[in-house]
Amino acid sequence: MSAGGGKKAILAAMFANGGIATAKFVGAAITGSASMLAEAVHSVADTCNQGLLLFGQRKAEQQADDLHQFGYGRNRYFYSFVVALVIFALGSLYALYEGVHKIQHPEELTSPIVAIVILGLAIGLETFSFITAIKESRPLKGDASWWRFIRNSRHPELPVVLLEDAGALIGLILAFTAISLAMITGDPVWDGVGTLCIGILLGIIAVVLIVEMQSLLIGEGATAADDALIREALVDNTRIDRVIHLRTQYLGPDELLVAAKISIVPGLEIAEVAAAINEAEDRVRAQVPIAKVMYLEPDLFSTPAAAPGA
């Protein structure tokens, strides 16, 4: 398992969400709170999502075969995309429906203090999961902002867990606030308002993840930093004097395809060209280790002829 897979963060989130979901369902049954029930469904969805992420990592480890000659690495992108759909369908849509229903038909809460205690416990467990995800993400994040990390990371699991945990914490605070307001004011409509807010929050998170995972599924190229390193490593200024064009694509979070047309200095023998290409591949892999699949095409660079009369 690669460091970028964030298995520790996924497992921490799975166990935390499993325990939280159980406690929330008990609290919802005792209190009749819609926001508590919405949060329980949210935690069930999150627990299932962590299982899907682990399953995707396992599928991605399959060896390449005749049907999938570049391997199965994109399974991690596919199952992360499925997770985003689950958040939207099972989390957001349910909470929106339940919130509207409870606003239109508010019901008195019974034993709301039970819900407050359970939400406090859930906030503690979710905070532990969130801190674990942050620690696991820092090596990959580097100096970038958290938002840029989520937008640009080619490792899908950690951004998913980070957004899930952040959404869960905010959702718990919303549920806590809604139930507290219902207790203070005696108006149960606040419970429905909190549920509706949770649904909107989950919808926003789901849309962000759907957009990012869809982009990874289609196929993203190397980051700007890695692209620059590859271009620099390809040129040795003795036998290879420039990169004519370069195309890259992630076959999975830990495997990058590099295809380039490189300009060879005129007059080299075939053996010298082959040696230049092999050494260029070694230089690239030394700078960008995930560039595991490379195709370099030697060519002679020529300046386009000027148009007549120019």
SULCOR-V564177 format. One record per backbone hydrogen bond with DSSP energy under -1.0 kcal/mol. NH is the residue of the N-H (numbers start at 1). CO is the residue of the C=O. E is the energy in kcal/mol with one decimal. If there is no record, write none. Layout:
BEGIN
nh=NH co=CO e=E
nh=NH co=CO e=E
END
This chain:
BEGIN
nh=5 co=2 e=-1.3
nh=6 co=3 e=-1.1
nh=10 co=6 e=-2.3
nh=11 co=7 e=-2.7
nh=12 co=8 e=-2.3
nh=13 co=9 e=-2.2
nh=14 co=10 e=-2.4
nh=15 co=11 e=-2.5
nh=16 co=12 e=-2.1
nh=17 co=13 e=-2.7
nh=18 co=14 e=-2.2
nh=19 co=15 e=-1.9
nh=20 co=16 e=-2.4
nh=21 co=17 e=-2.7
nh=22 co=18 e=-1.7
nh=23 co=19 e=-2.0
nh=24 co=20 e=-2.6
nh=25 co=21 e=-2.4
nh=26 co=22 e=-1.9
nh=27 co=23 e=-2.4
nh=28 co=24 e=-3.0
nh=29 co=25 e=-2.2
nh=30 co=26 e=-1.9
nh=31 co=27 e=-2.7
nh=32 co=28 e=-2.5
nh=37 co=33 e=-1.8
nh=38 co=34 e=-2.8
nh=39 co=35 e=-2.1
nh=40 co=36 e=-2.0
nh=41 co=37 e=-2.5
nh=42 co=38 e=-2.3
nh=43 co=39 e=-2.2
nh=44 co=40 e=-2.1
nh=45 co=41 e=-2.6
nh=46 co=42 e=-2.3
nh=47 co=43 e=-2.5
nh=48 co=44 e=-2.5
nh=49 co=45 e=-2.3
nh=50 co=46 e=-2.2
nh=51 co=47 e=-1.6
nh=52 co=48 e=-2.1
nh=53 co=49 e=-2.3
nh=54 co=50 e=-2.1
nh=55 co=51 e=-2.2
nh=56 co=52 e=-2.6
nh=57 co=53 e=-2.0
nh=58 co=54 e=-2.0
nh=59 co=55 e=-2.5
nh=60 co=56 e=-2.0
nh=62 co=59 e=-1.5
nh=65 co=68 e=-1.4
nh=71 co=68 e=-1.7
nh=75 co=72 e=-2.1
nh=76 co=73 e=-1.5
nh=78 co=74 e=-2.4
nh=79 co=75 e=-2.7
nh=80 co=76 e=-1.2
nh=81 co=77 e=-1.9
nh=82 co=78 e=-2.2
nh=83 co=79 e=-1.9
nh=84 co=80 e=-1.8
nh=85 co=81 e=-1.8
nh=86 co=82 e=-2.3
nh=87 co=83 e=-2.5
nh=88 co=84 e=-1.8
nh=89 co=85 e=-3.1
nh=90 co=86 e=-2.5
nh=91 co=86 e=-1.1
nh=92 co=87 e=-2.5
nh=93 co=88 e=-2.4
nh=95 co=91 e=-2.1
nh=96 co=92 e=-2.7
nh=97 co=93 e=-2.3
nh=98 co=94 e=-2.9
nh=99 co=95 e=-2.7
nh=100 co=96 e=-2.3
nh=101 co=97 e=-2.3
nh=102 co=98 e=-2.4
nh=103 co=99 e=-1.9
nh=104 co=100 e=-2.2
nh=105 co=101 e=-2.4
nh=110 co=31 e=-2.4
nh=114 co=111 e=-1.4
nh=116 co=112 e=-2.0
nh=117 co=113 e=-2.2
nh=118 co=114 e=-2.4
nh=119 co=115 e=-2.6
nh=120 co=116 e=-2.1
nh=121 co=117 e=-2.1
nh=122 co=118 e=-2.6
nh=123 co=119 e=-2.4
nh=124 co=120 e=-1.6
nh=125 co=121 e=-2.1
nh=126 co=122 e=-2.8
nh=127 co=123 e=-2.1
nh=128 co=124 e=-1.7
nh=129 co=125 e=-1.9
nh=130 co=126 e=-2.5
nh=131 co=127 e=-2.6
nh=132 co=128 e=-2.0
nh=133 co=129 e=-2.1
nh=134 co=130 e=-2.2
nh=135 co=131 e=-2.4
nh=136 co=132 e=-2.3
nh=137 co=133 e=-1.5
nh=138 co=134 e=-1.7
nh=141 co=137 e=-2.4
nh=142 co=138 e=-2.2
nh=144 co=141 e=-1.7
nh=149 co=145 e=-2.3
nh=150 co=146 e=-2.2
nh=151 co=147 e=-2.2
nh=152 co=148 e=-2.7
nh=153 co=149 e=-2.2
nh=160 co=156 e=-1.8
nh=161 co=157 e=-2.8
nh=162 co=158 e=-2.9
nh=163 co=159 e=-2.4
nh=164 co=160 e=-2.5
nh=165 co=161 e=-3.0
nh=166 co=162 e=-2.6
nh=167 co=163 e=-2.7
nh=168 co=164 e=-2.6
nh=169 co=165 e=-2.5
nh=170 co=166 e=-2.4
nh=171 co=167 e=-2.7
nh=172 co=168 e=-2.5
nh=173 co=169 e=-2.1
nh=174 co=170 e=-2.4
nh=175 co=171 e=-2.6
nh=176 co=172 e=-2.8
nh=177 co=173 e=-2.6
nh=178 co=174 e=-2.7
nh=179 co=175 e=-2.6
nh=180 co=176 e=-2.1
nh=181 co=177 e=-2.6
nh=182 co=178 e=-2.2
nh=183 co=179 e=-2.0
nh=184 co=180 e=-2.7
nh=185 co=181 e=-2.8
nh=186 co=182 e=-1.3
nh=190 co=187 e=-1.4
nh=191 co=188 e=-1.3
nh=193 co=189 e=-2.1
nh=194 co=190 e=-2.5
nh=195 co=191 e=-1.9
nh=196 co=192 e=-2.4
nh=197 co=193 e=-2.3
nh=198 co=194 e=-2.0
nh=199 co=195 e=-2.1
nh=200 co=196 e=-2.1
nh=201 co=197 e=-2.5
nh=202 co=198 e=-2.6
nh=203 co=199 e=-2.0
nh=204 co=200 e=-2.2
nh=205 co=201 e=-2.2
nh=206 co=202 e=-2.6
nh=207 co=203 e=-2.3
nh=208 co=204 e=-2.2
nh=209 co=205 e=-2.3
nh=210 co=206 e=-2.8
nh=211 co=207 e=-2.4
nh=212 co=208 e=-2.1
nh=213 co=209 e=-3.0
nh=214 co=210 e=-2.2
nh=215 co=211 e=-1.6
nh=216 co=212 e=-1.7
nh=217 co=213 e=-2.5
nh=218 co=214 e=-2.1
nh=219 co=215 e=-1.5
nh=227 co=223 e=-2.8
nh=228 co=224 e=-2.0
nh=229 co=225 e=-1.9
nh=230 co=226 e=-2.6
nh=231 co=227 e=-2.4
nh=232 co=228 e=-2.2
nh=233 co=229 e=-2.4
nh=234 co=230 e=-2.0
nh=236 co=240 e=-1.2
nh=237 co=240 e=-2.3
nh=241 co=263 e=-1.9
nh=244 co=261 e=-2.1
nh=245 co=261 e=-1.4
nh=247 co=259 e=-3.1
nh=249 co=257 e=-1.8
nh=250 co=220 e=-2.6
nh=251 co=255 e=-2.5
nh=252 co=255 e=-1.2
nh=255 co=252 e=-1.6
nh=256 co=290 e=-3.6
nh=257 co=249 e=-3.3
nh=258 co=293 e=-2.9
nh=259 co=247 e=-3.0
nh=260 co=295 e=-2.3
nh=261 co=245 e=-2.4
nh=262 co=297 e=-2.4
nh=263 co=242 e=-2.7
nh=264 co=299 e=-3.4
nh=265 co=239 e=-2.6
nh=273 co=269 e=-2.2
nh=274 co=270 e=-2.6
nh=275 co=271 e=-2.2
nh=276 co=272 e=-2.3
nh=277 co=273 e=-2.3
nh=278 co=274 e=-2.4
nh=279 co=275 e=-2.4
nh=280 co=276 e=-2.0
nh=281 co=277 e=-2.3
nh=282 co=278 e=-1.9
nh=283 co=279 e=-2.3
nh=284 co=280 e=-2.4
nh=285 co=281 e=-2.5
nh=286 co=282 e=-1.7
nh=287 co=283 e=-1.5
nh=288 co=284 e=-3.5
nh=291 co=288 e=-2.3
nh=292 co=290 e=-2.4
nh=293 co=256 e=-1.6
nh=295 co=258 e=-2.7
nh=297 co=260 e=-3.1
nh=299 co=262 e=-2.0
nh=310 co=307 e=-2.3
END
